[in-house]
Amino acid sequence: MGTQGPVEVEIKAPVDDLDRVRQRLEAEDARAIDHRRETDAYFDHPQRSFADTDEALRVRQAGPRVKITYKGPKLDEATKTREEIDLAVEDEERARQVLTALGFELAGRVVKDREVFELTDLTVVLDEVEGLGSFVEIETVVEGDHEQAREAVLALAEDLGLEERERRSYLEMLLKEKESGAT
């Protein structure tokens, strides 16, 4: 099954020391472009489980910016490459109300402090996720063939010393933490 739109090529890696990664990015002349707090509200479909279909639907509030994002199933085993469709909206609360009125149910929330860097055609984010810890994401969005982007993302991850990879979303990890804490 092919994608209909842009494809996000991404890897995520847990890290113990964001300062070390930040220093390596600065040594590579990465440009710091943003530092923000993000709140993501994830929703589940009324007739199928996005956890089962490996999809995601979220409303993200990042400062004054709000967008609804659909993420399709992952396309390969080494990265979190997947179709991604974004829609800018004006009001986070109203966006959530529309989804709820259509039968979507709130699956959970993710709150993080995020530093964003640009390095060539790649975006590198340093995340401090409430309840999970520190992570680095390397990503880019491409149209069409994504193999070259995939190789660039993996090469930068190696250059930054990011050996461990995490394919689960922050929401999946938080739900797993909550589940294991409840047992």
Phi, psi and omega per residue, in radians:
M1 nan 2.132 3.128
G2 -1.482 2.925 3.118
T3 -1.640 2.770 -3.123
Q4 -1.702 -0.269 -3.025
G5 -2.572 -2.697 -3.123
P6 -1.055 2.609 3.108
V7 -2.041 2.252 3.054
E8 -1.599 2.159 3.062
V9 -1.812 2.128 -2.990
E10 -2.601 2.570 2.865
I11 -2.220 2.676 3.085
K12 -2.257 2.406 -3.132
A13 -2.387 2.274 3.012
P14 -1.256 2.513 3.113
V15 -2.412 2.668 3.089
D16 -1.561 -0.439 -2.983
D17 -2.396 1.675 3.107
L18 -1.156 -0.520 3.126
D19 -1.081 -0.693 3.123
R20 -1.077 -0.781 3.129
V21 -1.161 -0.732 3.115
R22 -1.024 -0.763 3.123
Q23 -1.110 -0.699 3.110
R24 -1.150 -0.669 3.099
L25 -1.118 -0.761 3.125
E26 -1.100 -0.646 3.101
A27 -1.158 -0.476 3.106
E28 -1.539 0.088 -3.111
D29 1.130 0.566 3.018
A30 -1.167 2.563 -3.096
R31 -1.802 2.127 3.064
A32 -1.270 2.189 -3.078
I33 -2.072 -0.298 -3.117
D34 -2.873 2.674 2.995
H35 -2.490 2.050 -3.013
R36 -2.618 2.864 3.000
R37 -1.773 2.305 3.125
E38 -2.098 2.416 3.028
T39 -2.126 2.112 -3.137
D40 -1.947 2.218 3.014
A41 -1.855 2.036 -3.127
Y42 -1.700 2.470 -3.102
F43 -2.138 2.619 3.064
D44 -1.910 2.569 -3.108
H45 -1.214 2.526 -3.108
P46 -1.213 -0.337 -3.071
Q47 -2.145 -0.010 3.040
R48 -2.645 2.661 -3.122
S49 -1.553 2.077 3.088
F50 -1.117 -0.480 3.064
A51 -1.094 -0.657 3.127
D52 -1.326 -0.603 -3.087
T53 -1.613 -0.032 3.137
D54 1.071 0.672 3.088
E55 -1.987 2.982 3.080
A56 -2.607 2.562 3.035
L57 -2.385 2.142 -3.089
R58 -2.414 2.767 2.941
V59 -2.012 2.107 -3.104
R60 -1.934 2.254 2.996
Q61 -1.869 2.043 3.123
A62 -2.277 1.618 -3.022
G63 1.124 -2.299 -3.135
P64 -1.428 -0.161 -3.092
R65 -1.521 2.412 3.102
V66 -2.335 2.374 3.053
K67 -2.586 2.651 3.012
I68 -1.752 2.340 -3.124
T69 -2.255 2.318 2.951
Y70 -1.857 2.331 3.055
K71 -2.128 2.208 3.117
G72 -1.388 3.126 3.128
P73 -1.086 2.642 3.100
K74 -1.106 2.503 -3.042
L75 -1.773 -0.220 3.091
D76 -2.594 3.005 -3.052
E77 -1.560 -0.386 -3.036
A78 -1.559 -0.412 -3.084
T79 -2.300 -3.116 3.066
K80 -1.829 0.700 -3.123
T81 -1.152 2.255 -3.120
R82 -2.845 2.760 3.049
E83 -1.138 2.455 3.112
E84 -2.412 2.253 3.122
I85 -2.168 2.131 -3.136
D86 -1.923 2.537 3.061
L87 -2.377 2.021 3.096
A88 -1.270 2.394 3.083
V89 -2.305 2.901 -3.064
E90 -1.615 -0.474 -2.948
D91 -2.389 2.007 -3.103
E92 -1.083 -0.794 -3.118
E93 -1.098 -0.745 3.140
R94 -1.166 -0.647 3.102
A95 -1.074 -0.786 3.098
R96 -1.094 -0.687 3.133
Q97 -1.111 -0.705 3.115
V98 -1.088 -0.824 -3.125
L99 -1.100 -0.741 3.114
T100 -1.105 -0.731 3.122
A101 -1.093 -0.501 3.118
L102 -1.471 -0.007 3.080
G103 1.784 -0.048 3.078
F104 -1.240 2.506 -3.123
E105 -1.984 2.455 3.092
L106 -1.121 2.144 -3.133
A107 -1.647 -0.471 3.139
G108 2.855 3.021 -3.130
R109 -2.195 2.569 3.058
V110 -2.239 2.246 3.112
V111 -2.121 2.294 -3.120
K112 -2.578 2.652 2.926
D113 -1.692 2.277 -2.979
R114 -2.285 2.207 2.965
E115 -1.806 2.309 -3.069
V116 -2.022 2.282 3.105
F117 -2.175 2.636 2.998
E118 -1.996 2.404 3.079
L119 -2.499 1.942 -2.989
T120 0.918 -2.156 -3.122
D121 -1.650 0.183 -3.054
L122 -1.923 2.621 3.018
T123 -1.906 2.314 3.096
V124 -2.092 2.220 3.122
V125 -2.076 2.437 3.057
L126 -1.884 1.998 -3.045
D127 -1.938 2.388 2.935
E128 -1.988 1.815 -3.005
V129 -1.756 2.172 3.128
E130 -1.017 2.210 3.103
G131 1.484 -0.078 -3.106
L132 -2.217 -0.665 -3.097
G133 2.040 -2.641 -2.995
S134 -1.828 2.445 -3.127
F135 -2.520 2.718 2.996
V136 -2.108 2.329 3.021
E137 -2.067 2.408 3.011
I138 -2.087 2.241 -3.057
E139 -2.653 2.829 2.986
T140 -2.698 2.774 3.104
V141 -2.061 2.280 -3.110
V142 -2.326 2.762 2.998
E143 -1.790 2.456 3.065
G144 1.346 -2.477 -3.062
D145 -1.073 2.231 -3.060
H146 -1.919 0.133 -3.053
E147 -1.119 -0.757 3.138
Q148 -1.116 -0.714 3.096
A149 -1.116 -0.709 3.125
R150 -1.034 -0.804 3.140
E151 -1.110 -0.687 3.124
A152 -1.131 -0.737 3.124
V153 -1.100 -0.805 -3.131
L154 -1.149 -0.657 3.129
A155 -1.145 -0.758 3.122
L156 -1.144 -0.681 3.090
A157 -1.018 -0.726 3.112
E158 -1.149 -0.774 3.126
D159 -1.039 -0.612 -3.124
L160 -1.489 -0.010 3.114
G161 1.311 0.471 -3.135
L162 -1.594 1.611 -3.047
E163 -1.535 -0.700 -3.122
E164 -1.457 2.443 3.124
R165 -2.107 2.623 3.091
E166 -2.228 2.022 -3.121
R167 -1.583 -0.279 3.129
R168 -1.321 2.670 3.033
S169 -1.312 2.857 3.056
Y170 -1.033 -0.680 3.123
L171 -1.063 -0.809 3.123
E172 -1.020 -0.738 3.135
M173 -1.145 -0.761 3.130
L174 -1.119 -0.722 3.110
L175 -1.127 -0.646 3.100
K176 -1.160 -0.725 3.083
E177 -1.058 -0.789 -3.137
K178 -1.087 -0.745 -3.137
E179 -1.118 -0.788 -3.117
S180 -1.268 -0.449 3.061
G181 -1.290 -0.439 -3.114
A182 -1.478 -0.258 -3.108
T183 -1.635 nan nan
